[in-house]
Amino acid sequence: MRGNIAQLMQQAQKMQENLQKAQAELANIEVTGSAGGGMVTVTLTGRKECRKVRIDPSVLSDPEMAEDLVAAAFNDASNKVDAESQAKMGAATAGMPLPPGMKMPF
């Protein structure tokens, strides 16, 4: 029984190290989302901080459409960050199931 607990503690420590490494990697990535066939692009970091917004000048003639495209591009980039985060965190936990509702990164 003691051996199992020690082994479990080692696995938990290794998983924590892997999670910290994955979080650091995520902080350094940049993901670009787009909308309107690339007329609007939004670049976010892994922490969902906006780095860049590019808007094709032809979109600016219709402010409502521009607003919708910016929102859609942001959502696209946000979804890409979520997918990348889930992939990296899944690899960091080595397939260990996490409790339902536990969101990564913490």
C-alpha positions as CSV (number, residue, x, y, z in Angstrom):
1,M,0.0,0.0,0.0
2,R,2.8,2.4,0.9
3,G,4.5,1.8,-2.5
4,N,1.3,2.6,-4.3
5,I,0.9,5.9,-2.5
6,A,4.6,6.9,-3.1
7,Q,4.1,6.0,-6.8
8,L,0.9,8.0,-7.0
9,M,2.6,11.0,-5.4
10,Q,5.5,10.7,-8.0
11,Q,2.9,10.6,-10.8
12,A,1.1,13.6,-9.4
13,Q,4.4,15.6,-9.1
14,K,5.3,14.7,-12.7
15,M,1.9,15.7,-13.9
16,Q,2.2,19.0,-12.1
17,E,5.6,19.7,-13.8
18,N,4.1,18.8,-17.1
19,L,1.1,21.1,-16.6
20,Q,3.4,24.0,-15.7
21,K,5.5,23.4,-18.8
22,A,2.4,23.2,-20.9
23,Q,1.1,26.5,-19.4
24,A,4.4,28.2,-20.2
25,E,4.3,26.9,-23.8
26,L,0.7,28.1,-24.2
27,A,1.6,31.6,-22.9
28,N,4.0,31.9,-25.8
29,I,1.8,30.8,-28.7
30,E,-0.1,33.1,-31.0
31,V,-3.2,32.0,-32.8
32,T,-4.9,33.9,-35.6
33,G,-8.7,33.7,-36.3
34,S,-10.3,35.1,-39.3
35,A,-13.7,36.0,-40.7
36,G,-15.2,37.2,-43.9
37,G,-12.8,35.1,-46.0
38,G,-9.8,36.8,-44.3
39,M,-11.2,40.3,-44.5
40,V,-10.8,40.5,-40.7
41,T,-8.1,38.7,-38.7
42,V,-7.5,38.7,-34.9
43,T,-4.3,37.4,-33.3
44,L,-4.5,36.2,-29.7
45,T,-1.9,34.8,-27.4
46,G,-2.4,31.5,-25.5
47,R,-3.7,33.6,-22.7
48,K,-6.3,35.2,-25.0
49,E,-4.6,38.6,-25.0
50,C,-5.3,40.4,-28.2
51,R,-2.1,41.1,-30.1
52,K,-3.3,42.3,-33.5
53,V,-6.4,43.1,-35.4
54,R,-6.4,43.6,-39.1
55,I,-9.4,44.9,-41.0
56,D,-9.6,45.1,-44.8
57,P,-10.5,48.8,-45.6
58,S,-13.4,47.7,-47.8
59,V,-15.2,46.4,-44.6
60,L,-15.1,49.8,-43.0
61,S,-17.8,51.2,-45.2
62,D,-20.3,49.1,-43.3
63,P,-19.8,49.5,-39.6
64,E,-22.3,46.8,-38.6
65,M,-20.7,44.2,-40.8
66,A,-17.2,45.2,-39.5
67,E,-18.4,44.7,-35.9
68,D,-19.8,41.3,-36.7
69,L,-16.6,40.2,-38.6
70,V,-14.4,41.4,-35.7
71,A,-16.5,39.4,-33.2
72,A,-16.4,36.3,-35.5
73,A,-12.7,36.5,-36.0
74,F,-12.1,36.9,-32.3
75,N,-14.3,33.9,-31.5
76,D,-12.5,31.9,-34.2
77,A,-9.1,32.7,-32.6
78,S,-10.5,32.0,-29.1
79,N,-11.8,28.6,-30.2
80,K,-8.3,27.8,-31.7
81,V,-6.6,28.8,-28.4
82,D,-9.1,26.5,-26.5
83,A,-8.3,23.6,-28.8
84,E,-4.6,24.1,-28.5
85,S,-4.9,24.4,-24.7
86,Q,-6.9,21.2,-24.5
87,A,-4.4,19.3,-26.7
88,K,-1.4,20.5,-24.7
89,M,-3.1,19.9,-21.3
90,G,-4.3,16.5,-22.4
91,A,-0.7,15.6,-23.3
92,A,0.5,17.0,-20.0
93,T,-1.8,14.9,-17.9
94,A,-0.8,11.8,-19.9
95,G,-4.4,10.7,-20.4
96,M,-5.2,10.9,-16.6
97,P,-8.8,11.7,-16.4
98,L,-9.6,15.0,-14.6
99,P,-12.7,15.5,-12.5
100,P,-15.7,16.8,-14.4
101,G,-15.9,20.5,-14.6
102,M,-12.2,21.0,-13.9
103,K,-11.0,23.5,-16.5
104,M,-7.5,23.8,-17.8
105,P,-5.4,25.8,-17.3
106,F,-6.2,26.4,-13.7
